[in-house]
Amino acid sequence: EFTALRLENSQGCSGRLQVWYNGTWGSVCSNSMNLKAVSLACKELGCGDGYLEPQLGQGNVAGTAWLDRVECGERNRSFWECPSAPWNPQSCTEAQDEAHIVCSGTRPEATPAPGGACPNGSSCTDRDKIRVVGGESGCSGRVELWHRGSWGTVCDDSWDMEDAQVVCRQLGCGPAVSALPEAAFGEGSGPIWLEHVECRGTELSLQDCWARPGDGGLCRHKEDAAVNCSGELSGAGAPPRAAAKSQGREPTRGRPPRSGTVSVPVIICIVQGILLCLLLALLARQKRSSRARRR
């Protein structure tokens, strides 16, 4: 199940700690939570270090409380590596047991460049805010998004065919052929805008999918996500063949898809083979019946 963290009722770096699990946000309980767990949670959120804030909440937990007894050790590098009690929608029931944390950092808000809402002007659509770079056409390459006045990449954590389908649809490039991880078309530069993208495959744009905001330092450009789409980009807005050439090297070709596809001729041959086997079995049965009647 996909997991993520947030601080509820907060635009900054303090608030009630919640976890996304099984399609629902729920509280993290503070029982046995140590400072290492709080520090890793703050790091996950891009908010530096932190501490657990004492709460005097009253009444019962409003909603789900997924996680309790998170106890991180020195060897744990991520909040998700820490041992805890099993997932339970009622991990704690009293509001005073919900974890409220205060992190020392602040989330930097980049100031958009003048006219930075769109890459090519003051008005644009979601289609104008996505491109693929490094492929042989505008329908294959490293996925890049325009956000806060600059192009940035997408991390390949949980990157799969559902995500690729949405990208190819948004580009107008037909169905996806493959979803490629690990900078298959070369490493990008600049910010990494999204991590852990979770599309259903039916969204009209990548911006409509659930994703964790990037640039928290948890992903590197060697993990840039890429796609191969089946079609050719129509129109004059085809993205450039990457910056990889401008850096003095040829773009890296995408690797084959992780899950192979079966062509129509192969399927026809398989069906014909099955029909031939059935026919031979039927003829053999008729021959045996004929011999039995003669006896």
Phi, psi and omega in degrees: 000141182285142181229149177203164180243155170206163172252112185288146179059036181210135172261356182248226187238034172211151180151190180280125183282127178230155181236141175267120181210136177055036176083010185218141171279137176213161183288158168254129182275152187268355182302124179067004179292128182256175183295328179296320178296318179295317180298318180291326176295316178297319179297317179301326181273359182072033188237024176074220181263183179183182179214163180275128182268125178298137181235145177242042180297152181238155177084197183261161176297130178271099180108210186267145171233102191281325198227141179214160176055051175278114184233102183269147177249178183294335181278346181282125180260348181222151177304326185283349178273349187283141176292149180202173172293157180300153176303132182205125182294350176233052182297326170215152186245342182261137184299331181291346180267355178288142183279123170245126183239154175236118180261151187280336185270182174228147177280117181292132175256109180291138178277119182300143176293157178305127183070018187282358179294335181227146181289334187232026180154193185269345179226141182197171176248175177299330178299325181285348185258016177222147176206163172240140189231138173103350180270181181277350178213180177281011182240014173208143179147187178289133182280129177228143180242145174268123183205135178053038173085010179206159175277141177214169187261181180236134181285147184274005176301123181065014180292124183214187186295329177297318177295317180296323178301318181293318180298313182296322177296316180296326179283344186075036187246020178076189181295155177283144175261320180202153174248117190250130178263183167055048173051051183298335178248028180094156180280140175274190177220168181083202185287158169252105193281329184227145173229155177049053178293133181231084177270152172274342182101352182254353182293153180277337179211158179296332179293342179274350183277155174289135178202156175269132177303138183268195180064029173266006178087004183270349182232150179238163183294343174291352177252020180297136181275151180216168179220156164239122178254159186279336187260184175249136181295127178263153179096175185271359187266028180296132180295156181291153171287128204320167173292351180300323179291323182294342178265010174086019177219155179286146177299143177285134178284148179292149178278163180299153179300148182292329177245120186289161177244150182255127183281163181297315179303322179296318179297318179298317179299319179297315180297316179298321178297318179296316180297320179297318178298318179297319180296316179296320178296320179294317179296320179297321180293319179295322180295318178295321179294320180296318178296322180296321180293322180296326178291000000 
